[in-house]
Amino acid sequence: MPANPIRIAVIIGTVRPGSYTKKAANLAIQELNSLDGVTVDVIDPAELDLPFPGVESATASSNDIQERIQNATGVLMTTPEYHGSVSSALKCVIENLGFPSTLAGKPVALLGVAAGVIGAIKSLEQLRSICSHVGAMVLPGVVSVAGVQRVFDEEGRCNDEGTEKRVRGIGRALVDYIRQTS
Ligand SMILES: Cc1cc2nc3c(=O)[nH]c(=O)nc-3n(C[C@H](O)[C@H](O)[C@H](O)COP(=O)(O)O)c2cc1C
């Protein structure tokens, strides 16, 4: 019997042109796209016009991403480490997902990248806390990429086998979790 279709929303955590977060996200997306019965919806804040909540009530963009998350079976959230935390772009996406949040009850996997040697540990811990706070089911295993400019080249190729395996594995882990629990 074919498995139930799974739709993964991948949230890109930055709007920076040439972003390494996006390079790592693209690798995870490539892996997700290779899985049977899985479709991917990429939510890229660079392509959206998201307000700070309170400046305006729901806009077309915030309604659009809330609907896309509602339609997702699971979410892969990606973030750079910016000043020891998640990016403001990612927080703005999360804040536009409503209060209560459309992330509530969704399985969420986390992927963070950083220029520094300790990786995206701080941003991932904070992101776990935010996602748990809004009621998401955060997978225990996160992927943190340290020294990201060394392991990805400008074209987005990963030159470290172990890192590539971990980044590809985060999407697979999310899909496995969804299949085991649905
Ligand atoms: C505003 C800003 C703050 C940053 N803060 C940190 C930091 O606290 N720790 C770190 O390892 N790298 C830091 N970086 C470097 C990023 O982690 C690095 O650019 C990495 O490539 C991920 O970001 P990107 O998706 O914009 O490429 C910072 C970069 C920017 C633009």
The ligand as a MOL file (V3000), in Angstrom:
LIG
                    3D

  0  0  0     0  0            999 V3000
M  V30 BEGIN CTAB
M  V30 COUNTS 31 33 0 0 0
M  V30 BEGIN ATOM
M  V30 1 C 24.3890 39.9730 11.5920 0
M  V30 2 C 25.2760 38.7730 11.6430 0
M  V30 3 C 25.5980 38.2260 12.8590 0
M  V30 4 C 26.4000 37.0770 12.9410 0
M  V30 5 N 26.6770 36.5380 14.1600 0
M  V30 6 C 27.3650 35.3650 14.2350 0
M  V30 7 C 27.5850 34.7020 15.4740 0
M  V30 8 O 27.1440 35.1550 16.5270 0
M  V30 9 N 28.2770 33.5400 15.4710 0
M  V30 10 C 28.7770 32.9820 14.3120 0
M  V30 11 O 29.3820 31.9120 14.3490 0
M  V30 12 N 28.5820 33.5920 13.1220 0
M  V30 13 C 27.8840 34.7570 13.0550 0
M  V30 14 N 27.6410 35.3480 11.8290 0
M  V30 15 C 28.1160 34.7040 10.6230 0
M  V30 16 C 27.0560 33.7670 10.0550 0
M  V30 17 O 26.8640 32.6640 10.9170 0
M  V30 18 C 27.5130 33.3430 8.6730 0
M  V30 19 O 27.3270 34.4310 7.7980 0
M  V30 20 C 26.8960 32.0810 8.1330 0
M  V30 21 O 27.2850 32.0050 6.7900 0
M  V30 22 C 25.3840 31.9310 8.1890 0
M  V30 23 O 24.7140 33.0440 7.7090 0
M  V30 24 P 24.2000 33.2490 6.2050 0
M  V30 25 O 23.0270 32.3220 5.9750 0
M  V30 26 O 23.7790 34.7060 6.1800 0
M  V30 27 O 25.3190 32.9360 5.2640 0
M  V30 28 C 26.8700 36.5030 11.7460 0
M  V30 29 C 26.5520 37.0730 10.5140 0
M  V30 30 C 25.7580 38.1850 10.4480 0
M  V30 31 C 25.3810 38.7640 9.0930 0
M  V30 END ATOM
M  V30 BEGIN BOND
M  V30 1 1 1 2
M  V30 2 1 2 3
M  V30 3 2 2 30
M  V30 4 2 3 4
M  V30 5 1 4 5
M  V30 6 1 4 28
M  V30 7 2 5 6
M  V30 8 1 6 7
M  V30 9 1 6 13
M  V30 10 2 7 8
M  V30 11 1 7 9
M  V30 12 1 9 10
M  V30 13 2 10 11
M  V30 14 1 10 12
M  V30 15 2 12 13
M  V30 16 1 13 14
M  V30 17 1 14 15
M  V30 18 1 14 28
M  V30 19 1 15 16
M  V30 20 1 16 17
M  V30 21 1 16 18
M  V30 22 1 18 19
M  V30 23 1 18 20
M  V30 24 1 20 21
M  V30 25 1 20 22
M  V30 26 1 22 23
M  V30 27 1 23 24
M  V30 28 2 24 25
M  V30 29 1 24 26
M  V30 30 1 24 27
M  V30 31 2 28 29
M  V30 32 1 29 30
M  V30 33 1 30 31
M  V30 END BOND
M  V30 END CTAB
M  END
